[in-house]
Amino acid sequence: MEKRRYSSYGQIDQDLEILKVEKELYYQRMLQTLDHTKENLDPKKLLGGVPEVAIDMVSGLAGPLKGMLINFVLKKIFK
């Protein structure tokens, strides 16, 4: 970083104002990126249509087979 020499307080104030605006821009970009990341990590987006397809498949199965499949899936999830 280059050392800067100032000849007046006005120059210092101008540089401080520029730095303040840049800081605010970077902060807003960070917040925007954080919001975007939160949206992308939403469980509904991560899973997509998988739960709906799985429910449709399970609903088509017969009694004991359906119970065994649901039991197996729940054991894997809550292991």
trRosetta pair geometry for C-beta under 8 A, 3 or more apart (Angstrom, degrees):
i j d omega theta_ij theta_ji phi_ij phi_ji
4 15 7.5 157 94 -99 158 160
6 9 7.8 76 150 -85 132 26
6 11 4.6 -178 -144 87 98 124
6 12 5.1 36 -146 -57 165 88
6 15 7.9 -107 -90 4 123 137
7 11 6.5 72 45 2 65 146
8 11 5.2 107 63 0 78 96
8 12 7.5 -141 104 2 50 86
9 12 5.4 -53 -154 38 45 114
9 13 6.1 47 149 -21 73 104
10 13 5.7 -53 -146 37 31 112
10 14 6.3 34 153 -22 64 105
11 14 5.6 -52 -147 34 31 113
11 15 6.5 28 155 -15 64 105
12 15 5.9 -57 -150 39 30 108
12 16 6.3 30 152 -18 65 109
13 16 5.6 -55 -146 38 31 113
13 17 6.3 34 154 -22 65 105
14 17 5.7 -53 -149 34 30 112
14 18 6.5 31 152 -18 63 104
15 18 5.6 -52 -148 35 34 113
15 19 6.3 34 153 -17 66 106
16 19 5.7 -54 -147 39 32 112
16 20 6.3 37 152 -24 64 105
17 20 5.5 -51 -148 33 31 115
17 21 6.5 30 154 -17 64 104
18 21 5.9 -56 -151 36 31 108
18 22 6.3 30 152 -17 65 108
19 22 5.6 -54 -144 39 32 112
19 23 6.2 38 154 -24 65 105
20 23 5.7 -52 -149 33 29 114
20 24 6.6 28 152 -17 62 105
21 24 5.7 -54 -151 36 33 111
21 25 6.4 35 151 -21 65 104
22 25 5.6 -52 -148 35 33 113
22 26 6.4 30 155 -15 66 105
23 26 6.0 -57 -150 39 29 108
23 27 6.3 32 152 -21 64 109
24 27 5.5 -54 -146 36 31 115
24 28 6.3 31 156 -18 66 105
25 28 5.9 -55 -147 37 29 108
25 29 6.4 29 153 -18 64 106
26 29 5.6 -53 -146 37 32 113
26 30 6.3 36 153 -22 64 105
27 30 5.7 -53 -151 33 30 113
27 31 6.6 30 152 -18 64 103
28 31 5.6 -51 -148 36 34 111
28 32 6.3 35 152 -20 65 105
29 32 5.6 -54 -147 37 32 113
29 33 6.3 33 153 -18 65 106
30 33 5.7 -54 -147 38 30 111
30 34 6.3 33 152 -21 64 106
31 34 5.5 -53 -147 36 32 114
31 35 6.4 33 154 -19 65 103
32 35 5.8 -51 -148 35 31 111
32 36 6.4 32 152 -19 63 107
33 36 5.6 -54 -147 37 32 113
33 37 6.3 34 153 -21 65 106
34 37 5.7 -53 -147 36 30 112
34 38 6.4 34 153 -21 64 103
35 38 5.6 -52 -149 34 32 113
35 39 6.5 33 153 -19 64 104
36 39 5.8 -53 -152 34 31 112
36 40 6.5 25 153 -15 64 108
37 40 5.8 -58 -147 40 32 108
37 41 6.2 20 157 -11 66 112
38 41 6.0 -66 -145 43 28 103
38 42 7.2 57 150 -52 60 83
39 42 5.9 -24 -166 -18 37 116
39 45 7.1 68 156 -17 63 159
40 45 6.3 -115 -150 108 35 149
41 45 7.6 66 68 63 6 118
41 46 6.8 15 -157 -53 39 119
42 45 4.5 76 70 10 95 106
42 46 6.9 -173 86 -11 46 87
43 46 5.5 -56 -141 38 35 112
43 47 6.0 16 167 -5 70 111
44 47 6.5 -64 -141 46 23 97
44 48 7.9 95 162 -74 52 19
45 48 7.1 21 -172 -70 31 60
47 50 4.7 -105 179 41 85 114
47 51 5.9 35 148 -20 138 96
49 52 5.0 -56 -168 44 75 115
49 53 5.7 76 133 -25 91 102
50 53 5.9 -61 -147 38 30 108
50 54 6.1 28 159 -19 67 109
51 54 5.6 -58 -145 38 31 111
51 55 6.2 32 158 -20 67 105
52 55 5.8 -53 -147 35 30 110
52 56 6.4 31 154 -18 63 106
53 56 5.7 -56 -151 36 31 112
53 57 6.4 31 152 -20 65 106
54 57 5.7 -54 -148 35 32 111
54 58 6.2 26 156 -15 67 107
54 73 7.9 121 -179 -127 135 156
55 58 5.9 -56 -142 40 30 107
55 59 6.1 32 158 -23 65 108
56 59 5.9 -54 -144 33 27 111
56 60 6.9 26 156 -20 59 107
57 60 6.1 -65 -163 31 30 110
57 61 7.4 33 146 -29 63 102
58 61 5.8 -50 -160 18 42 115
58 66 5.8 101 -177 -141 82 92
58 69 6.1 -164 -120 103 98 134
58 70 6.6 86 -154 -68 139 91
59 66 7.9 55 -105 -125 22 133
61 65 4.9 -121 175 101 117 109
61 66 4.2 156 94 -74 111 85
61 69 6.5 72 61 14 172 145
62 65 5.2 65 63 30 79 112
62 66 6.4 -154 87 -18 28 99
63 66 6.0 -74 -150 31 12 108
63 67 6.6 4 164 -13 58 107
64 67 5.6 -55 -149 36 34 113
64 68 6.4 33 155 -19 67 105
65 68 5.8 -53 -148 36 31 111
65 69 6.4 30 154 -18 64 108
66 69 5.9 -57 -148 38 30 110
66 70 6.3 27 156 -16 66 108
67 70 5.9 -55 -144 38 29 108
67 71 6.1 31 156 -20 64 110
68 71 5.7 -56 -147 38 29 113
68 72 6.3 31 154 -21 64 107
69 72 5.7 -53 -147 35 30 113
69 73 6.4 28 156 -17 64 107
70 73 5.9 -55 -146 38 30 110
70 74 6.2 28 157 -17 65 109
71 74 6.0 -59 -146 39 26 109
71 75 6.4 28 156 -20 63 108
72 75 5.9 -58 -150 35 27 111
72 76 6.5 25 154 -17 63 107
73 76 5.8 -57 -151 36 31 110
73 77 6.3 27 154 -18 66 108
74 77 5.7 -55 -143 38 33 110
74 78 6.0 -6 170 14 69 113
75 78 6.7 -72 -131 56 22 84
75 79 6.3 57 161 -74 60 84
76 79 6.1 -18 -152 -33 25 116
